């Protein structure tokens, strides 16, 4: 089946004095018609990882947009948006995401929160289940633990303890990221299982290249994001009820372990946990077609068992 080429709309917004922006990717012709598409479900709001902006998911948006509009946002503290004050956290980001829905005139959406985006999506579903048709969480945990926690603390301290040199601006590459590039990749990709994970080497090269291109401005924001994920608990107590939910990650995820995803799934009434085979925390890059297929099946309320690339756990 041939689908029209995706197009995009940009919306510049302001909330609590902070400017931010979102993209709506869809295949409906004509400005303004994306709210009433020939789609299988409500629009999908995609909240991505700490090191990502609203252009970081091209593979997924190409596969999802022919079926339903995809909304990607630079919320405060990411991409082209204004900085988020250091004292603000995931509660503020969830409120900003809700403001986005109001500004776009959307009564209900599906929401996918991946990694750093998962605590935002979780709060949306917990506090306003009437606005969320389906909740998807990819690579999530209650808390960052172990050696990754120590690494993030070290990285934050190092980045915040350095500054651009003479003649450098905040938009120049940040040499302070150099010593951390390889280590960051090892915490995002399961290098111990690289032979079992599809496209592992290619994904490692991509992430390393992105890390080395980080500017001083981006590095400062990364440090602020790292501080937020070092909070004692990433998810509020009380669980989620009344929203169909899918929690999923790669079977070799060493960033947010499968058991940690399972623990989160247990706090969501009636949720399903799925593990993608031959993938880790970066499953959206390693198995992008299968990742998108799983998302679409859930959005269509289709069965998730019996898939050759994943299994329910």
C-alpha positions, 0 to 999 in steps of 0.5 A: 500500500502506497502512502502520501509523503509525510509533511510537517507543521511547526507550532511555536508556543509559549508557556509560563514565559518559556518559548517552546515548539512542536512539529506535527508530522502527517500525510493529510493535504492542506493546512489544518486538516491533520486533526481529522485524518483518515487515521487508525487512532488518535494522534501520537505524542512522542516524548523522547530521550534526554539527548534528543530533540524533535527531529531525532525520530525520523525512522519512527515518524516515517512509519507512523505518520501515514497512519496517524499524525505524530507530534514531536516537541522541543519542550523547555530545556531541549532543542530550540526551546528556552531553558528549563530552570534547574529547580524544575523537573518532570512535574513541570515538563508534564504540565508543559506537555498538557499545555501543548495538548490544550494549545493544539486543541486536542482532547485526547492523544496516544502518548509514547514516552521513551527513556527520559520521556517516560516519566513525563508520559507516566505523569500525563497518564496518571494525572489526566487519564481522560486525555490519554487514549493509550500509554506507551513507555519504552525503556523506563525505570523507577530509578537510575542505579549502579554504575550508570548513576555514578557515571552520570554524577561524574559527568554532571560534575565535570561538565558544570566544572568546565567552561568555554575557553578564550574565543569559544562560544556556547555554540562551539563543540564542547571538548569536555564531552570527549572523555565521556563519549565512549563511556556514554555509548557503553551505558546506552548500548549493551556492548557486552552483547553486541554480537546478539544485538542487531546493528550494534556497531553502527548504532555505537558509531552514530551515538559516539559521533553525536556525542562528539558534536555536542556543543557547550550549550547542549552539554549544559542542558545534558547535565541538567537532564542528568540531574533530573534523572538522578532524582531518588524516584523518577515516577510518582507513587500511586500508579496509573489506572484507566489507560491501556498501557504498553511497556517495552524495551530490548531484551538486552537493555542494560540501561533500564533493565527488563526487570526494571521495566517490569517493575514499572509495568506492575504499577499500571493496571492491566499493562502489557510488557513486551521485550524486543528480541536482539535489541537493547535500550536503543531498540528504536535505532537497532530494530526501527521497523519492528519498533514501529510495527509494535507501536502501530499494533498497540495503537490499533488494539491488535494482539501483541503475542506471537510476534517473531521479533518480540515476546510478552514477558 
